[in-house]
Every structure is written in structure tokens, then in C-alpha cells.
Amino acid sequence: MAQAVRVSQKTGFFHLGKLIEVGKTEKIFKNPDNKMTQDYITGRFG
């Protein structure tokens, strides 16, 4: 995950083929809008 933050400008999070959230990588990793995205990034999901 840390490498993704360093190398990409935009990030999308998909779950079961559905786009959950997309936006600037820094925002997605630091302050996502969707709880499912937050749970995945912090390791509580998946």
C-alpha cells in the first residue's frame, strides 16, 4: 500500500466488481469518504 501512495496520483477501490471510491491517492489513503475503503486500507477488511 505504501508503494501505491508513492507512485500513483489517482486511486480507485473496487469490491466484487463494483467501484466503491475513486479520487486522489493521497486523499483516499489519508481520509477516504467511504467506510469500506477505510476498513480495507487499515486492514480490517479483505
SULFEN-V728615 format. One record per residue. N is the residue number from 1. RES is the residue in one small letter. SS is DSSP state (H for helix, E for strand, - for the rest). OMEGA is omega in whole degrees, 0 to 359 (none if undefined). Layout:
BEGIN
[[N & RES & SS & OMEGA] [N & RES & SS & OMEGA]]
END
This chain:
BEGIN
[[1 & m & - & 182] [2 & a & H & 179] [3 & q & H & 178] [4 & a & H & 180] [5 & v & H & 182] [6 & r & H & 190] [7 & v & H & 183] [8 & s & - & 179] [9 & q & - & 179] [10 & k & E & 181] [11 & t & E & 174] [12 & g & E & 176] [13 & f & E & 179] [14 & f & E & 174] [15 & h & E & 181] [16 & l & - & 177] [17 & g & - & 181] [18 & k & E & 178] [19 & l & E & 182] [20 & i & E & 182] [21 & e & E & 175] [22 & v & E & 179] [23 & g & E & 177] [24 & k & E & 184] [25 & t & H & 182] [26 & e & H & 180] [27 & k & H & 181] [28 & i & H & 183] [29 & f & H & 182] [30 & k & H & 184] [31 & n & H & 181] [32 & p & - & 179] [33 & d & - & 186] [34 & n & - & 181] [35 & k & H & 179] [36 & m & H & 177] [37 & t & H & 179] [38 & q & H & 180] [39 & d & H & 180] [40 & y & H & 182] [41 & i & H & 182] [42 & t & - & 176] [43 & g & - & 179] [44 & r & - & 185] [45 & f & - & 174] [46 & g & - & none]]
END
